[in-house]
Amino acid sequence: MNGQDYAELLGLLLPPKSYSLDGEQLKAELLAEGHCLARVEIKSDEVVNGITPFFAVSLLSDWERVLALSVDDSMTLQQRRQQVLAKINATGGLSRNYFINLAKSLGYNISN
C-alpha cells in the first residue's frame, strides 16, 4: 500500500459527523500520516527479510558484525551473503585436519 491508500483508510476511521474529509488541513494531515505508515511497512519488510541472511539487505551488515567478518568494498551483495552463510554453516569436527585448518585460519602453523 502507498501513502494515499493509508490516508484513505485513516479517513474512514474518523467519526463521520465530527470531521469533514473535504478539509484541506485534514487531508494534508492524513496524507502525511499515510506516508509515514507506508514507510513503516517498508521498514518492517526489511526487518522480516533480515531475520535470515538469505534475503538480508539493510541488515546484512549486522550479520557481518556479529560473525566478525570483514567486508571488501568490491564484494557484491551475493558474495557478502555467501560469506555470512559459509560462516554460519562452518561446523567443527574431531579430526586432526579440522583443527590444523582452524589453527591456520587463526594464524598458527601446526605440523603433523
C-alpha atoms as a printed R data frame, in Angstrom:
    type eleno elety resid chain resno       x       y      z
1   ATOM     1    CA   MET     A     1   0.000   0.000  0.000
2   ATOM     2    CA   ASN     A     2   1.126   3.550 -0.588
3   ATOM     3    CA   GLY     A     3   0.675   6.714  1.449
4   ATOM     4    CA   GLN     A     4  -2.540   7.667 -0.321
5   ATOM     5    CA   ASP     A     5  -4.085   4.266  0.445
6   ATOM     6    CA   TYR     A     6  -3.238   4.620  4.129
7   ATOM     7    CA   ALA     A     7  -4.609   8.181  4.158
8   ATOM     8    CA   GLU     A     8  -7.942   6.932  2.820
9   ATOM     9    CA   LEU     A     9  -8.073   4.182  5.441
10  ATOM    10    CA   LEU     A    10  -7.272   6.637  8.224
11  ATOM    11    CA   GLY     A    11 -10.027   8.915  6.962
12  ATOM    12    CA   LEU     A    12 -12.510   6.039  7.248
13  ATOM    13    CA   LEU     A    13 -11.608   5.679 10.924
14  ATOM    14    CA   LEU     A    14 -12.714   9.229 11.763
15  ATOM    15    CA   PRO     A    15 -16.188   9.809 13.202
16  ATOM    16    CA   PRO     A    16 -18.305  10.848 10.190
17  ATOM    17    CA   LYS     A    17 -20.143  13.767 11.778
18  ATOM    18    CA   SER     A    18 -17.177  15.194 13.666
19  ATOM    19    CA   TYR     A    19 -14.775  15.705 10.772
20  ATOM    20    CA   SER     A    20 -15.184  16.881  7.227
21  ATOM    21    CA   LEU     A    21 -12.928  14.847  4.953
22  ATOM    22    CA   ASP     A    22 -13.005  17.716  2.447
23  ATOM    23    CA   GLY     A    23 -10.921  19.972  4.701
24  ATOM    24    CA   GLU     A    24  -7.502  20.815  3.267
25  ATOM    25    CA   GLN     A    25  -5.692  20.648  6.616
26  ATOM    26    CA   LEU     A    26  -7.223  17.290  7.490
27  ATOM    27    CA   LYS     A    27  -6.340  15.908  4.032
28  ATOM    28    CA   ALA     A    28  -2.747  17.073  4.460
29  ATOM    29    CA   GLU     A    29  -2.515  15.529  7.939
30  ATOM    30    CA   LEU     A    30  -3.987  12.213  6.820
31  ATOM    31    CA   LEU     A    31  -1.656  12.122  3.824
32  ATOM    32    CA   ALA     A    32   1.393  12.839  5.995
33  ATOM    33    CA   GLU     A    33   0.401  10.071  8.397
34  ATOM    34    CA   GLY     A    34  -0.344   7.778  5.461
35  ATOM    35    CA   HIS     A    35   3.152   8.285  4.058
36  ATOM    36    CA   CYS     A    36   4.601   7.559  7.486
37  ATOM    37    CA   LEU     A    37   2.667   4.284  7.694
38  ATOM    38    CA   ALA     A    38   3.822   3.309  4.188
39  ATOM    39    CA   ARG     A    39   7.472   3.831  5.256
40  ATOM    40    CA   VAL     A    40   6.861   1.732  8.368
41  ATOM    41    CA   GLU     A    41   5.536  -1.068  6.177
42  ATOM    42    CA   ILE     A    42   8.677  -0.961  4.014
43  ATOM    43    CA   LYS     A    43  10.965  -0.974  7.056
44  ATOM    44    CA   SER     A    44   9.080  -3.869  8.622
45  ATOM    45    CA   ASP     A    45   9.625  -5.885  5.437
46  ATOM    46    CA   GLU     A    46  13.357  -5.167  5.710
47  ATOM    47    CA   VAL     A    47  13.382  -6.460  9.281
48  ATOM    48    CA   VAL     A    48  11.466  -9.604  8.331
49  ATOM    49    CA   ASN     A    49  13.864 -10.225  5.437
50  ATOM    50    CA   GLY     A    50  16.839  -9.633  7.726
51  ATOM    51    CA   ILE     A    51  15.921 -12.467 10.085
52  ATOM    52    CA   THR     A    52  17.951 -14.794  7.884
53  ATOM    53    CA   PRO     A    53  20.863 -13.749  5.682
54  ATOM    54    CA   PHE     A    54  19.195 -15.224  2.581
55  ATOM    55    CA   PHE     A    55  17.197 -12.042  1.910
56  ATOM    56    CA   ALA     A    56  19.005  -9.547  4.149
57  ATOM    57    CA   VAL     A    57  19.926  -6.250  2.547
58  ATOM    58    CA   SER     A    58  19.981  -3.441  5.078
59  ATOM    59    CA   LEU     A    59  20.607  -5.833  7.985
60  ATOM    60    CA   LEU     A    60  23.392  -7.755  6.242
61  ATOM    61    CA   SER     A    61  25.993  -5.522  7.883
62  ATOM    62    CA   ASP     A    62  24.648  -6.607 11.282
63  ATOM    63    CA   TRP     A    63  25.130 -10.258 10.324
64  ATOM    64    CA   GLU     A    64  28.709  -9.468  9.278
65  ATOM    65    CA   ARG     A    65  29.386  -7.609 12.514
66  ATOM    66    CA   VAL     A    66  28.012 -10.393 14.712
67  ATOM    67    CA   LEU     A    67  30.008 -13.030 12.830
68  ATOM    68    CA   ALA     A    68  33.174 -10.859 12.872
69  ATOM    69    CA   LEU     A    69  33.501 -10.857  9.094
70  ATOM    70    CA   SER     A    70  35.484  -8.286  7.187
71  ATOM    71    CA   VAL     A    71  33.892  -6.867  4.064
72  ATOM    72    CA   ASP     A    72  35.740  -5.788  0.978
73  ATOM    73    CA   ASP     A    73  34.203  -2.851 -0.917
74  ATOM    74    CA   SER     A    74  34.487  -4.807 -4.164
75  ATOM    75    CA   MET     A    75  32.247  -7.623 -2.892
76  ATOM    76    CA   THR     A    76  28.774  -7.933 -4.350
77  ATOM    77    CA   LEU     A    77  25.698  -8.377 -2.201
78  ATOM    78    CA   GLN     A    78  25.546 -12.053 -3.169
79  ATOM    79    CA   GLN     A    79  29.202 -12.589 -2.220
80  ATOM    80    CA   ARG     A    80  28.591 -10.965  1.148
81  ATOM    81    CA   ARG     A    81  25.581 -13.215  1.749
82  ATOM    82    CA   GLN     A    82  27.612 -16.276  0.764
83  ATOM    83    CA   GLN     A    83  30.354 -15.261  3.191
84  ATOM    84    CA   VAL     A    84  27.822 -14.956  6.015
85  ATOM    85    CA   LEU     A    85  26.222 -18.305  5.158
86  ATOM    86    CA   ALA     A    86  29.609 -20.013  4.969
87  ATOM    87    CA   LYS     A    87  30.499 -18.727  8.424
88  ATOM    88    CA   ILE     A    88  27.169 -19.849  9.871
89  ATOM    89    CA   ASN     A    89  27.471 -23.277  8.268
90  ATOM    90    CA   ALA     A    90  31.062 -23.806  9.328
91  ATOM    91    CA   THR     A    91  30.894 -26.753 11.649
92  ATOM    92    CA   GLY     A    92  33.633 -28.242 13.702
93  ATOM    93    CA   GLY     A    93  34.781 -31.768 13.932
94  ATOM    94    CA   LEU     A    94  37.115 -34.020 15.829
95  ATOM    95    CA   SER     A    95  39.540 -34.708 13.012
96  ATOM    96    CA   ARG     A    96  43.158 -33.565 13.015
97  ATOM    97    CA   ASN     A    97  42.681 -31.772  9.695
98  ATOM    98    CA   TYR     A    98  39.851 -29.690 11.102
99  ATOM    99    CA   PHE     A    99  41.950 -28.401 13.993
100 ATOM   100    CA   ILE     A   100  45.010 -27.847 11.786
101 ATOM   101    CA   ASN     A   101  42.886 -25.794  9.368
102 ATOM   102    CA   LEU     A   102  41.269 -23.952 12.269
103 ATOM   103    CA   ALA     A   103  44.699 -23.035 13.632
104 ATOM   104    CA   LYS     A   104  45.821 -21.887 10.163
105 ATOM   105    CA   SER     A   105  42.780 -19.649  9.878
106 ATOM   106    CA   LEU     A   106  43.790 -18.055 13.176
107 ATOM   107    CA   GLY     A   107  47.379 -17.507 12.004
108 ATOM   108    CA   TYR     A   108  49.107 -20.515 13.588
109 ATOM   109    CA   ASN     A   109  51.151 -23.092 11.718
110 ATOM   110    CA   ILE     A   110  50.936 -26.636 13.009
111 ATOM   111    CA   SER     A   111  52.858 -29.545 11.609
112 ATOM   112    CA   ASN     A   112  51.862 -33.182 11.896
